[in-house]
Amino acid sequence: MEIADILNITTIPLSEITLERVVLAVIVAVIGWIVVRLIISAFTKALSRASRLPELIVEFLTRFFSILLYVILVLVVLATIGIDVSSMVIGLSAAIGLILGFGLQDTITNLAAGVWVAALRPIDKGEFIEVKGISGKVVAVGIMATELVKPDNTYITIPNSLIWGSPVINSTRMETRRVEVRVRVAYGSDLNLAIRVATDLMKAHEAVLPSPKPVVVVTELADSSVNLALRAWTETPDYWGVQWDLNRDIVLAYREAGVEIPLPQMDVHLDEMRQSHSLSMGDTGTPRSKIRG
């Protein structure tokens, strides 16, 4: 079937459209819209109660079912007006085939990925994730894309194929998380005192869990400091609060205990440079030179 034949098949017969059919089609559209809304509402409630599916999957199935019902409603309204729906379906199918032939691989991939994401749930609504350097809270998982909101309330849409085909960092899936705060201590300071002060600070925090126990480890002997890492476990909702508190309080605690937090520094020795420079000068302090007669 050629494109011209398709267009002829899908041509709307305006001569057969009467006022009575238009009025009837409007009535069918209004009643159908109300019925579709009621069916969708009942479907959602029944799905939530009976199957105990996660909210994410219920929302995904509801969207898919809604699109299907509205497509059927549109076809019924068109048939009421007097349009040959079967011919239109054939024309639309041929047009869709042409579009797919010119490349909807990405769309199909996103659609398939959306089904897998909704079914296997590597992410869930309300979780904070990071994909390819993009992070935010999951607010919805659609058929084609996943919607995120960043902490600054920026809205982001990520294709489902990117989520399904990339490593996903889920910061809120687990009930507890480990907080790590890094701090530098001067070589001249009492290292044991620095470790003890940091440990007591973590134990005193009300949101730090007693098990696993908070620890302080030496991570590096740097050029101008001994680098420490404070590691404490907390419940996931308290993670950022504990992180911010420890970053602030460790500075105050070290200041009170007399533990020095050094600034980065570099010692430059010029002795050799001065010696080589003096050798290139004469005894009188002037540069040596040859006098040609």
N, C-alpha and C positions, 0 to 999 in steps of 0.2 A: 504493500500500500504506500503510495506516494504522499508527500506532504500536502499537495493540493487536494487530494482525496480526503485527507484527514480534516482539513479546514472546511471542506464542503459538508462533511458529516456533522461537524460540531457547530455549524451555523445555526443560530437561534431563529426559529420560524416566527417572525414578528407578526405575520398575518394571522396566525392562529391564536395569538395572545389576546384575550378579551378582558374587559373590566371585571367581569364576574370571576374569572380565573385569578386575576391579580389580587382581588379582595380575598378570595379563598386562600391564596398563597400567603397573604399577610397574616390571616387568622391561623393558618397552619404553622407559620413561622413563630408567632407569639406563643401559641399553645405548646408547640414543640420545644421552644426554648425553656419554658417553665418545666415541662416534663423532663427534659435533659438535666436541668439543674437539680430536680428532685431525685432523679436516678443517680446522679453523681454523688449527691449528699448521702443517700442511702447506701451506695456502694462503698463509700469511704468509711462510714460508721461500721458497716458489717465487716469490712476487711480488717479494721482495727480491733474489733471485739473478738471475732471468730478465730482469726489466724495468729494473733499476737505477733504480727510482723513488725519490724522496726519502722519508726516513723518515716525514715528515708525511703524505704521500699514502698510503703503505702502511698506516699506522695508521688513517687515515680509512676506507679500503676494507675493512680487516679488521673494524672496528666495524660497518659497514653489512652485510657478509656474515654476521657473527655474529648480528646481530638477525634477519636473514632465516632463517637455519638454525634458530634457537631458536623462531621462530614456526611453522615447518613441523613441528618436533618436538612442539610443544604440540598442533597440529592432529592429528597422528598419534596421540598419546596419547589425546586425546578421542575419536577414531574407534575406537580399541581398546576403550575403555570401552563404546561403543555409542551415542555421541552423533552425531546427523546433522550432520556438519561442514559440508556444503554449505548447509544451512539456517542454521547459525550464521554462516557467511561472509556470507550475504545479510543477516542481521540486523545484523551488525557493519558492513557496508557502508552500510546505511541509517542506522545510528546515527552513523557517521562523517560521512555527508553532512549530517545535521542539525547536528552540531557545527561543521562547516566553514561551514554556512549562517549560524551565529550568530557567526562571526568567529574564524578562525584565520589571518587575513592575516599577522599578525606571525610566527606560527610558520612559515608557508610561506616568507615572506621570509627568515627566518633559515636555513631549510633550503637554499633556493636560494643564499643568500650563502655558506653553508658549503661547498657544492660548488664555487663559484667561487674561494673562498679556497684550498681544497685544490688546485685545478687550476692556478691562476695564481700562487700562492705570493707574494703581497705581503708575507707574514710567514712565518717558519719556526720550527720548534721550537728553543728555545735562544736566540733573538734577544730583545733588549731593545727594547720598543716603547712608544710613547705615543699614546693615542687619546682625544680629548676631555678632556685633562687627567689621564687615568688611565694610569699607566705601570707596567711590570713585565716580567719575563722570561716568554716564552711556554713553557709546559710541555705544552700539548695544544691541538689544534684539533678540536673535536667536530662533530657534524652540526648542532647548534643554536647552540653557543657556543664561545668561545675562553677558555682558562684561563690566567691570569697569576699570577705570584708576585712581590710587591714585594720590594725589598731588605731590608725588616724582616720578611720571611717571611709577609706578609699575602696570603691567597688571594683572587683576584678572578675573577669570571666575567663576560665581556662578550658580549652577543648578537652573532652574526656579522653581522647587518644593520648594526650600528653600525660595525663594522670595515670592511665593504665600502662603506658610504655616507659615510665620514668620512675626512679626511686622516690618514694614519698616519705618525708619526715613527719611523723605524727607526734606532736609534743604533748597531747592531752589524752591519748588512748590509755596509758598506764595510770594506775592510781597514785603512785609516788614517783618523785624525780629527785635526782641528786643535784644539789647546788654546788657550784665551784667558784670560789673567789680567789683570785691571785693577788699576791702582795709581795713587795721586795723589802728585804731587811739589810741594813748596812753590815759589812763584815766586822766592824768594831762592836756591834751590839751583842747582847747575850742571846744566843740562838735558842737555848732551852727556855728562857723566859718568853721569848717571842712565840714559841710553839704553845707554851702553857697558857698565855694570855688569849691566844686565838682559840684554843680548845675550850676554855672556860666561857668565852664569848658565845660560841655556837651552842654549848650545852645550856646556857642561860636563856636562849631564845625560845619563846613559847611554841613556835611553829616548827622547830627542829625536832625530828623524831629521835627517840632514844636508841632505836635499833633500825638499821645499822648505826653503830656509834659514829659520831662526827670525828674526823681525823684531820691532822695537818701533816702534809708531806713536803719534803724538799724536792722541788722539780728541776732546779738548775743552779749551778754555781756560776753566775754570770760575771762579767768583768768588774762591775762595781757593786754587786749585791748578791745576797743569797735569796733565791726566789722560792716562795712558799705557795702552797695551794690549800685553801680551806675547803673541805668537802663535807657536806652535811645533807641528810635526806629529809624531805618534807613532802607533804601531800601536794599533789599537782596544782590544785587551785591556789596554794600559798607560795608557789615557786618564786614568782617575781617579787613578792613582798619580802621574802627571806633574802633573796639576792640583793635587793636594794639596801636592806637593813644591815647586812654584813659588810657590804662595801663601805657604808658610812661609818659603822660602829668600830670597825677594825682600825681605822685611822685615829679615832678618838681614844680607843683603848691603848694603842701603841704610844700615842702622845703622852697619855697619863702615866704609862709604865716606863717611859724613858727609852723606848725602842725606836731607833731612827729608821725612817723610810727614806733612803737616799734618792737624790736626783741622778739621772744618767750623766756620767762624766767620762772624760777621756784625758789621760795624761800624755802630753807631748814633750819629749826630751830633745833639746836642741844642742847638747854638748858635742856630739859628733859633727853636726853641721857647722858649729863654730870652729872646731879644730881644723876641719878641711878647708874652711874659708881662710883661716889664719895662715895655713901652709901656702896658699896661693898668693899671699901678700909678701912683700919684702920685709927686711928688718925695720924699715922705717914706716911700715904700715901701708906702703903703696904697692900696687900690683906690679909683679915682676914682668920685665919686658926685655927683649934683646935689642942692642944698639948696633946697627949696621953702619960701618964706616965707608 
